[in-house]
Amino acid sequence: MLYQIYEAQRAITEPFADFAKAASKLFSNPAWMFSDTSLAHRISASYDLLYRLGKDYEKPVFGIETVEVDGVEVVIHERIEMDLPFCELRRFKRFSDNSATLETMLKQPAVLIVAPLSGHYATLLRETVRTMLGGHKIYITDWKNARTVPLEKGDFHLDDYVNNVQTFIRFLQEKHGNCHVMSVCQPTVPVLAAISLMASRGETTPLSMTMMGGPIDARKAPTSVNNLATEHSYEWFENNLIYRVPTGYPGEGRRVYPGFLQYTGFVAMNPDRHASSYYDYFQNLIKGDDDATDYHRKFYDEYNAVLDMDAHYYLETIETVFQKFKLVEGTWEVRNPQGQLELVKPADIKNTALITVEGELDDISGSGQTKAAHTLCTSIGAADREHIDVQGAGHYGIFSGSKWRKIVYPQIRDFILRYQPQPHNSVQQTSQPQPALAKHTPVSSAVDPALAVAIAKTAAPEQAKAFKAGTKPVAATKKANASNNATAKKTAKPTAK
């Protein structure tokens, strides 16, 4: 009944929110003779605040129309490349009539960004996408709101998430000959599983994988998110957080974890911060600080827009990642599309480079949780693994904001380019001078001593010697990837990259 009560409350509130919006505009209308008085400013600001608190927040749009590639503005055409029952693969295709720019874009790597399915929409990574479009061909997973998916489309499980990621990787490999994968927060776990399973089967794996702020090993430095999962049983989550989609939606009757409950949890983690943010918004409205109020609106238009998750996926994620730690315990079995169970073995990954990113102040994925991927991927050579600690950055700061643009992205860009094969018969691409980067930790000094022993046992003799000596040998991974991609297809059209 909770979902129905919420919908009834929202239906009752909506007309009042519309009235508050109209009243705010009325009291701030320059045509009204008293609109410039301090009293009118306060009344208008009060109504605007009521509107923001009571309005319904719909799915935002990416709205990326142009970006710069080597100083040239190119047009972005956003389109859906694949449409699965619970996810769309969205591409940001770049167009230009500058021949030099077209040649540059042709050489740039194809990157699959796997967005979180944890309450917010993929547009939360808008700035991540916009930044990377300057140097990469970008695709992103745009997960659907479960309440919009009809029951006849079936259920969505954590296994389906893993299988979808593999489907998207194969699609990019078929289209571009090779690809790189970036996962932000929640998807680090299923992405690592997807690539592990591909490696175990002998499939061609991505050239590199970037993992940012995710719960690979949720036992390390547990946060309030981790504690919630460990302090309650699986049955508690099922009995208290799962509801059926009410009538009026395409997914009527589907069991889901409602987005409004997830949003409540987000706010409950930092209630003082959100209250202060809205108070500052009210004060800035009175002062007429348009820049500050616009920033607030843009942030909360994104933050307040949430989606429902299929109950099977949500509960299985709680159990697998946060309660039984199946990935790090080596007990996770994923059911493939043929119905067979396959054991996830990250140690089987050999031909994919790995870089991990963590924020010093991350209150969602604690310190060491993402870095744990290095401990699992023991067959990846030491020279092909790196870790970045971003000082002073919270969870969102590692993929948006100034620290993302100035510290994190340049290092990820260079790491990806290191493993991107150059097209045949083309001039070696030169990189532009880069600003000084924040210090990142090479894998040879980032891993635990126990891992060094494991690598020394599994690596080739020359790599093992180099690892013990603290040097960086020529990466076996790069050689293997170059061989795997020697026959890469050249399918890019001459006018769009």
N, C-alpha and C positions, 0 to 999 in steps of 0.2 A: 504493500500500500504506500510505502514511502515515495516511490516514483510518482504515483498518481497524486499524492498530496503536493509534491514539489511542482508538478505540472499545473495543478489547480492554483497554487500560490502564484506561479509565474503568469498565468492567464489573468488573475485578478490584478497583479501589479502592473502589467503592461500598459493599460490605459492611463494609469497615474504617471508612469514614466514618460509617456507621450505628452501628457499635460505639462509635466515639469520641463520638458524640452521646449515646448511652445512658450511657456511662461518665461523661461530664461532668455529666449530670443526677444520676447516682447520688452522686457525690462532693460535689455541692452541695445535695443533698436535706436539708432541715432535720430530717427524721425520723431521719437518721443521726446518732448521737451525736458523731461527730468532724467533722461538716461545717463547723463554725465555726472549725476550726484553720487556721493559715497553710499547713500542708502540704496539707490538703484543698483549699484555695483554689487552690494552685499546680497540683495534679493536675487539678482540674476545669478550670482555665483552659487547661492544656496540651491536654487532650482536646478542649475546645471549639475551640481553634485548629486542631488536626488536622482536625476536622470541617469547619471553614470552608475549609480548604485543599483538602480532598478531595471535597467535595460537588459535585453537579451543579446548576448554576444554570439554572433554567428561565425562560421569558419572564415578566417581572413584569406586574402589573396596574396600571392607573392608580389605581384605588381612590379616586377623587374623588367623595365622596358629597354634600357640601354646599359652597356658597360664599356669600359675602355680596355682595349687590347693593344699593348705597346703604344699607348698614347692616341690611338685611333678609336673613335666611338663606333661601336657596332650595335646593331639592333637585335633584341632578344625576342624570339618567338617561343612561347611556352606551349607545349603540347603533350598529350598522353601517348606514350609509346606502347604500353601494355596495360590492359585493364583486367585485373583478377578480381574475384568476388570481394576480397577484403582490402585490396591495395591497388593503387595505380602507380605505374612507373612513369614519372614525369620527366621530360627532357626540356632543357633550356637551350634551344638551338640558336646559334649565332649567325647573323647575316652581315655581309659587308661588300661594297663594290671596290674596295682597295685590294689590289692583287697581292701586295706584300703582306697585308694583314691576313688574307686568305691562306697564303703559304705558311704563315706563322701558326694560325689556328689548326691547319692540317697536321702539323707536327705535335701539337699539344696532347697530353695524356687524357684518356677517357676515365672519369672517376664516378663511381656509384656511391652516392651518399645515402646511407641507411639511417633514416630519421627514427626517433624514438616513437614507440607506441606505448605511451605511459600517461595519457591524459590530454596532452596538447597536440595540436596539429603540426604537420611537417613545416608549416610556415614559421615556426619558432626558429628554424635554421635559415631564415631569409638572408641574414647578413653573411652567414657562412657561404651560402650559395653565391651571393652577389660578389663576394671577395674572390672566390675560386674561379668564377667565370672569366676573369681576366687572363687566366693561364691554363684552363682546363675545359674539356668537354664534360658538362655536368648533367648527371641524371640523379633523381632523388625518389625514394619511396614515399608515396603520399598515402598513408593509411586511412581507411574509410571509417566513419563513425558507425559503430555496430548497429545503432538503432535505425540506420538507413539501409541495412542489408536484409532483404527478405529471408524468412526462415527456410525457404526452399533452396537457398544457396548453401545450406549446410552450416556446421559449426566451424569455429576457428580455434585451432590448438597451437600451442607453442611449437609443435612439430611442423605445422603448416607455415609458420613464420620462417623457420629454418629452410623449408623447401622453397618458399617464395624467393628468399634471398639467393638461393642457388639458381633458380630460374632466371632471375635478373642478371646474375653474373654471366651465365651462359649466353644470354641475349647480347650483352655488351661485347663479350669475346667474339661472338659470331659477326657482330657489326663492325667492330674496330680491330679485331685480331688479338687484342689483349685489353686489360683494364686494371684499375686500382680500386680499392674499396675503403671507404671511410665510415666508421660507425661512431655515433655520439650518444653516450649515456647507456640507456637500457639495451640497445641492439648490440653492444659489444659482445655479449654472451651468445646470442643466436648466430651472429656473424662468425664468431670464432668456431662455433659448432658447424656451420655451413661449410666453411673452408676446410675444416678438419675432415669432414666426411668426403668432400671432393678429393682431397689428398689421399685418403685411405682407399678410394676407388681407383686411383691412378688418373683422375681427371686433371686437366690443366687448371691450376689455381691462379688467382689474381697475382699480378706482379708485386703488389705491396698491399698491406692492410694497416690502416690508421685507426687506433682505438683511443677514444677520448672520454675520460670521466665516467667509466662504466664499472658495474659490480662484478668483475671477473671472479674475484674472491671476496665475497661480502663479509667474511669473517674478520678481515683486517680493518682496524680503526672504524668499528661500526658507528653509523650515524643514527639519527632518530628514525630514519626510514628503515634501516636494518633492524633496529630494536623492536619496532612495531611488528615486524614479521616474525621475529623469534619469540616475542612475548605472548603471542596468540597462536592457537592451533589452526590447522587447515580448516577444520569444521567451523571455527569461529568466523573466519573470513567468509565462508560459504553461507553461513546462516545470517550474518549481519550486514554484508556488503553486496550481496547479489540480489538483483531484482529483475522483474520482467518489463520489457519495453511496453508502455501503455498504448492504447489505441490511438490512431491518428498518424502513426509513423510506419514506413515501409517494413521495418523490422519488428512490428507488433508481435509480442509474445516471446521474443528472444530473451534469454537470460544474459544479463550484462552486469558489469561493474559500472554504475552510472558516472558520467563525467562530473556531475555536480558534487558527488561525494569526494572524488579525487581532488577537485578544486578546493573543497573545504579543508582537506588534508594539507594542501599546499599552503593555504593561508594560515592554518593552525601552527605550521612550523615557525612562522615569523609574524605573529599578529601585530606586534608593535611597529614593525617596519612598514607594513601595509597601512596601518592606521595613520602613521606619520606621513606616508606618501600622499594619502588622500587629504590630510590636513594641509600639507604644503600646496597641493593642487588648488584647494579652496583659497588659500592666501594669494597664490599667483594669479588666480582669476580676478580677485579684487584689485590687485596691483596692475593687471593688464599685461603680465609677462607671457606673451604668446609663445615664445620658444619653449619655456618650461611646461606650459599647459599642453602644447602639442606633443612634447616628448612623453608626458604622462599618458595622454590619450593613446598614442601609438603603442606604448608598452602594455597597457592594460587591455587594449582591444585584442592583443595577442594573448596575454596571460589569462584573461578571463574566458577565452574561447576554449572549451574543452569538449572531448568526445567520449562516448561510451565504448567500453572494451568488452568483447565476448567473454563470458564467464569462464569458459574452458581455458582460454589463453591466460587470463588474469590469474586464476587459481594455480595453474600449472607453473606459471612464472614464480609465484610466491613460494611454492614448494621446491621447485628445482633450483632456483637461484639463491633464495634467502633463507630457506629452512634446512634443506638436505645438502646444499652445496654440491650438487651432482657433477658439475663440470670439473671442479678441482679435486673431487674425490675419485674421479674416473669411473663413475657409475651411470652416466647419462646415456640413455639409449633413445635415439630419434627414429620415429617411424617414417620411412620414405613413402613416396606416392604409390609404390607397389605394395605397401602394407607390411614391409619387412622392417624389423628393428635393427638399427646399426649403432654400434658403440662409438661415441665421440672420443677421438684420440688426437689431441692437438700435437702430440709428438710426431705425428705422421706428416705434418707440414714441413716441407723442405725447400720449396722453390718460391716462397712468398716472403718478402721482407716485412719486418714488423716495427712500427713506431707507436709508442704509447704516450699519452698526454694526461697530466693531472694538475689540478689547481690546488694551491696551498690552502685555501680557505673553503674548499668544496665541502658543503654540509649535506650533500646527497650521496656522493660516492667518496668515501673516506680515502685518506692517503694510503697508497699501496694496493688498493683494490684493483686498479687498472694495470698497474705495473706487474701484477701477478701473472699476466699473460706471458711474460718472458720465462717464468719458471715452468710453465706448461709447454711452451714451444721449444723444446730442447734440441730439435733437429735443425732449427734455423741458425745459421752461422753467426758467430759473435759480431762480425763486421756488418751483418745485415739486420741488426736490431739496435734501436735507439729509444731513449726515454726522455721526455721533457717535463720538468717541474716548473710550473708558472707561479712565481712568487707574487703574492698579493691578489691572486685571482680566485674568485668563487666558481661555482659550478657553471654559471652562464658566461663567465668571463673567458673561459677557454675556447668558446666558439662564437662569441660576439663581443663587440666593444673594442677598445683600443689595444688591449693586450692580445686579443685574437689577431687583429690586423698587423700589429707591429712586432709581436714576439712569436706567436704560435704559427701563423700561416706561413711566413717566410721559411721556417724550418721544415714544415710539412711539404711545401712546394719543392724545396731542394731535395728532400728525401725521395719524393715521388719521381722527380726528374732523373735521379741517379739510376733508377731501374727502368726507365722508359727507353725502349730501343729506338735508335734513330732510323728514319726511313732510308731505304737504299738510294744511292745516287743523289743524296742531298747534302748540302753544306752543313757542317756541324753547327748546331744552334748555339749561339753565344748568349750568356746570361748578362743581364744588366747589372751594374754595380749595386750592391745591396748595403743597407745600413747595418751597423753592428747589431748582432743578435744577442739575445739573452743566452747565457751559458746553458747548453743542453748536456745531458749525461750520456756519453757513449755506452753501449751495452757492456763493454768490457769492464766498466766500473759500476754499472747500474745493477748487476745481478748479484745474487747471494753467492757466497763461496761454494755452497753445495751445488748450485747450478753450474758453476765453473767446472766442477768435477764431472757432472753429467755431460756437459758439452765436450769436454776433452775426450770422453769415452766414445761419443757418437760422431764427432766431426772427423773429417779426413785428417791423416797424420800431420800434414803441413799446416792445416787450420788449427789443430790442437796445440801445436808448438807455438804458433803465432799468438793464440789466445792466452796461453800461459805467460808468454813474454810481454803481453799487453800491447801488441801491435795489431794493425788491421790488414790482414792478407787480402788478396784479390778474392772477392766473394764468389763462392761456388754457386750461390743462388743466382747471381747476375748472369753467369755463364749458362746455367740451365734455362733461365728465362729467355735469354737471347736465342737459344736453340729452339725453345718451344714456339717462339714468335717469329722465326725466320721466314715462315710462310704466311705472315699476317696479311689479311685482306686489306686492300685499299679501296674502301667503299665510299669514302667521303665525297660528296658532290662538290664541284668546283666553286659554287657560289655560296655554300653554307657549311659551316664547321661546327 
